[in-house]
Amino acid sequence: MKQLLIYERPVQLNRVAHRNHRVVASQGDFRFADAVNSVPLACVEFAQVVRQYPIVFAGNSADAVVPAALLGLRSGQNLMVDSEGRWADGAYVPAFLRRYPFVLAEREPDGGDFTVCLDAAYDGIREGGDEGAPLFDEEGKDSALLTNALQFLQEYQLHLARTREFSAALAAHGLLVSKQINVQSAQGETSTLDGFFVVDEQKLRDLKGKALQELAKSGDMGWIYAHLLSLGNVDMLSRALDKSAVPSAKH
């Protein structure tokens, strides 16, 4: 899964080039995410996500996966975003989306050195004027908006580091297996969703001794069970898919 999948034109934030730029709050407009059917998760989010979305592991191989919240059952369809860009009422919004239009991007692959970027394609960016909140104050220092955004990005990056350790542990113990979801809508249409992995419950039960102790001591076992419980939410997405296919009543 591409970590920048919702960012059309990420550009490095520059204290000189963006000195007079401002950002208008999206006010709950998630149209930038209406075509993504899954987004990466940090493990710290599992406790909230397990109540609403299936948690899967996206990737091309079991040793290169990231946890993800499944938001739709078809490619290019996010069932949580309506035609006006509103997120489903009361549903949790993953941190991956809440940080938009900001993002931390690695300067070099696996280099551990990050730079702050923002999506130049975001229609809430303004140059000059009084609309929106400034990125920098009159002295060229970080504004309150940017300070809060940077704090959020840094905390999120720390959680992602722990999440990578969790994914690596699952792969090391051989717990992940490829999975395919076959969906049939109320209208009789069938579709298949693949390209992700889940924990094999039998392999989990077969774990013994030190391996089992490591997963329990690290806290990984709790996240594994949250993932397994969350898979029942596929039915919730299926109902949402059926609902989205029903034309709205005309008055």
C-alpha positions as CSV (number, residue, x, y, z in Angstrom):
1,M,0.0,0.0,0.0
2,K,1.4,3.4,-1.0
3,Q,1.8,5.6,2.1
4,L,1.1,8.7,0.0
5,L,-2.0,7.4,-1.8
6,I,-4.2,10.4,-1.0
7,Y,-1.5,13.0,-1.7
8,E,-1.6,14.2,-5.4
9,R,1.2,16.7,-5.3
10,P,3.2,16.5,-2.0
11,V,5.7,19.4,-1.8
12,Q,8.3,20.1,0.9
13,L,7.2,22.8,3.3
14,N,9.5,25.8,2.9
15,R,9.7,28.6,5.4
16,V,10.5,31.1,2.6
17,A,8.3,29.8,-0.3
18,H,5.3,29.3,2.0
19,R,5.8,32.3,4.2
20,N,2.4,33.9,3.2
21,H,0.4,30.7,2.7
22,R,-2.6,29.9,4.7
23,V,-4.7,26.7,5.2
24,V,-8.5,26.7,5.2
25,A,-9.9,23.9,7.4
26,S,-11.7,21.2,5.5
27,Q,-14.7,21.4,7.9
28,G,-15.4,17.7,7.5
29,D,-14.9,17.5,3.7
30,F,-13.3,14.1,3.0
31,R,-13.7,14.1,-0.8
32,F,-9.9,13.8,-1.0
33,A,-10.4,10.2,0.3
34,D,-13.5,9.1,-1.5
35,A,-11.6,6.8,-3.8
36,V,-9.5,4.8,-1.3
37,N,-11.0,1.6,0.0
38,S,-8.4,1.1,2.7
39,V,-5.9,3.3,4.6
40,P,-2.9,2.4,6.8
41,L,-3.3,2.1,10.6
42,A,-1.1,2.4,13.6
43,C,-1.7,-0.3,16.1
44,V,-2.7,2.2,18.8
45,E,-5.9,2.8,16.7
46,F,-7.0,-0.8,16.8
47,A,-9.1,-0.3,19.9
48,Q,-11.3,2.2,18.1
49,V,-11.2,0.6,14.6
50,V,-12.2,-2.8,15.8
51,R,-15.7,-1.5,16.5
52,Q,-16.4,-0.4,13.0
53,Y,-14.0,-1.6,10.3
54,P,-12.2,-4.8,9.3
55,I,-8.5,-4.6,10.1
56,V,-6.4,-6.4,7.5
57,F,-2.7,-6.4,6.5
58,A,-2.0,-4.9,3.1
59,G,1.0,-5.8,1.0
60,N,2.5,-7.9,-1.7
61,S,4.0,-10.4,0.6
62,A,3.6,-11.5,4.2
63,D,6.9,-10.0,5.2
64,A,6.1,-6.6,3.9
65,V,2.7,-5.6,5.2
66,V,1.0,-2.7,7.0
67,P,-2.2,-2.9,9.0
68,A,-5.0,-1.2,7.2
69,A,-8.6,-0.3,7.9
70,L,-10.9,-1.6,5.1
71,L,-13.3,1.2,4.1
72,G,-14.9,-0.4,1.1
73,L,-15.3,-3.7,-0.8
74,R,-14.6,-2.4,-4.3
75,S,-11.6,-0.8,-5.8
76,G,-11.9,3.0,-5.8
77,Q,-14.8,3.1,-3.4
78,N,-14.8,4.5,0.1
79,L,-18.2,3.6,1.7
80,M,-17.5,5.9,4.6
81,V,-17.6,9.1,2.4
82,D,-21.0,10.3,1.0
83,S,-21.5,12.3,-2.2
84,E,-21.0,15.6,-0.3
85,G,-17.7,14.5,1.2
86,R,-19.1,13.8,4.7
87,W,-17.7,10.9,6.7
88,A,-20.2,8.5,8.1
89,D,-21.8,9.9,11.2
90,G,-20.2,8.7,14.4
91,A,-17.6,6.6,12.6
92,Y,-13.9,6.8,13.5
93,V,-11.6,8.6,11.0
94,P,-8.2,7.0,10.8
95,A,-5.2,9.2,11.7
96,F,-3.8,8.7,8.3
97,L,-6.6,10.9,7.0
98,R,-6.8,13.3,9.9
99,R,-3.2,14.5,9.2
100,Y,-4.1,15.7,5.7
101,P,-2.9,17.9,4.0
102,F,0.3,17.5,6.0
103,V,2.6,14.4,5.9
104,L,6.1,13.4,6.9
105,A,8.1,12.0,4.0
106,E,11.4,10.2,4.2
107,R,14.2,12.0,2.4
108,E,15.8,8.7,1.5
109,P,14.2,5.1,1.7
110,D,14.8,3.7,5.2
111,G,17.0,6.7,6.0
112,G,15.0,7.7,9.1
113,D,15.3,11.3,8.1
114,F,11.9,13.0,7.5
115,T,10.8,16.3,6.0
116,V,7.4,18.0,6.4
117,C,5.3,18.1,3.2
118,L,1.8,19.3,2.3
119,D,-0.4,18.4,-0.6
120,A,-0.2,21.3,-3.1
121,A,-3.3,19.9,-4.7
122,Y,-5.4,20.6,-1.6
123,D,-8.0,23.2,-2.5
124,G,-7.8,24.7,1.0
125,I,-4.4,26.2,0.5
126,R,-4.3,30.0,0.0
127,E,-1.4,32.4,-0.8
128,G,-2.0,35.7,0.9
129,G,-5.3,37.2,2.0
130,D,-7.1,36.6,5.3
131,E,-8.9,33.3,4.7
132,G,-7.7,30.4,6.7
133,A,-5.0,30.0,9.3
134,P,-1.4,31.0,8.5
135,L,1.4,28.4,8.3
136,F,3.9,30.9,9.7
137,D,3.6,34.0,11.9
138,E,4.8,37.5,11.1
139,E,8.3,36.7,12.3
140,G,8.4,33.6,10.1
141,K,8.1,31.2,13.0
142,D,5.7,28.2,13.1
143,S,2.1,29.2,13.6
144,A,-0.2,27.5,16.1
145,L,-1.7,25.5,13.2
146,L,1.7,24.2,12.0
147,T,2.9,23.5,15.6
148,N,-0.1,21.3,16.2
149,A,0.3,19.6,12.9
150,L,3.9,18.8,13.5
151,Q,3.2,17.4,16.9
152,F,0.5,15.2,15.5
153,L,2.8,14.0,12.7
154,Q,5.7,13.2,15.1
155,E,3.4,11.3,17.4
156,Y,1.9,9.4,14.5
157,Q,5.4,8.5,13.2
158,L,6.4,7.0,16.6
159,H,3.3,4.9,16.6
160,L,4.1,3.7,13.0
161,A,7.5,2.6,14.2
162,R,5.9,0.3,16.8
163,T,3.4,-0.9,14.2
164,R,6.2,-2.0,11.9
165,E,7.6,-4.1,14.8
166,F,4.2,-5.7,15.3
167,S,3.9,-6.6,11.6
168,A,7.5,-7.9,11.5
169,A,6.7,-10.2,14.5
170,L,3.6,-11.6,12.7
171,A,5.7,-12.4,9.7
172,A,8.6,-13.9,11.8
173,H,6.2,-16.3,13.4
174,G,4.6,-17.2,10.1
175,L,1.1,-16.2,11.2
176,L,0.0,-14.3,8.1
177,V,-1.9,-15.9,5.2
178,S,-3.3,-14.3,2.1
179,K,-7.1,-13.7,2.1
180,Q,-9.7,-13.0,-0.5
181,I,-13.2,-11.5,0.2
182,N,-16.0,-12.5,-2.2
183,V,-19.0,-10.1,-2.0
184,Q,-22.4,-10.5,-3.5
185,S,-24.6,-7.4,-3.4
186,A,-28.4,-7.4,-2.8
187,Q,-28.7,-6.8,-6.5
188,G,-26.9,-10.0,-7.2
189,E,-23.6,-8.4,-8.4
190,T,-20.4,-10.2,-7.3
191,S,-17.0,-8.8,-6.7
192,T,-13.7,-10.0,-5.3
193,L,-11.3,-8.1,-3.1
194,D,-7.8,-9.4,-2.6
195,G,-4.2,-8.2,-2.0
196,F,-4.2,-8.5,1.7
197,F,-3.4,-10.9,4.6
198,V,-4.9,-12.0,7.8
199,V,-3.7,-13.9,10.9
200,D,-4.3,-17.6,10.5
201,E,-6.1,-18.7,13.7
202,Q,-4.9,-22.3,13.5
203,K,-1.3,-21.2,13.2
204,L,-1.8,-18.9,16.2
205,R,-3.2,-21.7,18.3
206,D,-0.2,-23.9,17.3
207,L,2.3,-21.4,18.7
208,K,4.2,-22.7,21.7
209,G,6.7,-21.6,24.4
210,K,8.9,-18.6,23.8
211,A,7.1,-17.4,20.7
212,L,3.8,-17.3,22.6
213,Q,5.4,-15.6,25.6
214,E,7.0,-12.9,23.4
215,L,3.7,-12.0,21.7
216,A,1.9,-11.8,25.1
217,K,4.6,-9.8,26.8
218,S,5.0,-7.3,24.0
219,G,1.2,-6.6,23.9
220,D,1.0,-7.9,20.3
221,M,-1.4,-10.6,21.3
222,G,-4.1,-8.1,22.2
223,W,-3.7,-6.4,18.8
224,I,-3.9,-9.9,17.1
225,Y,-7.2,-10.6,18.8
226,A,-8.5,-7.1,17.9
227,H,-7.7,-7.8,14.3
228,L,-9.4,-11.2,14.3
229,L,-12.6,-9.8,16.0
230,S,-12.7,-6.9,13.5
231,L,-13.1,-9.2,10.5
232,G,-16.7,-9.6,11.4
233,N,-17.2,-6.0,10.3
234,V,-17.1,-7.1,6.7
235,D,-20.8,-7.7,7.1
236,M,-21.2,-4.0,8.1
237,L,-19.4,-2.9,4.9
238,S,-21.5,-5.3,2.8
239,R,-24.7,-3.6,4.2
240,A,-23.2,-0.2,3.5
241,L,-22.5,-1.3,-0.1
242,D,-26.1,-2.4,-0.5
243,K,-27.4,0.8,0.9
244,S,-25.2,2.9,-1.4
245,A,-26.7,1.1,-4.4
246,V,-30.3,2.0,-3.5
247,P,-31.4,5.3,-5.2
248,S,-32.4,8.0,-2.8
249,A,-36.2,8.6,-2.6
250,K,-37.4,11.6,-4.5
251,H,-39.7,14.1,-2.7
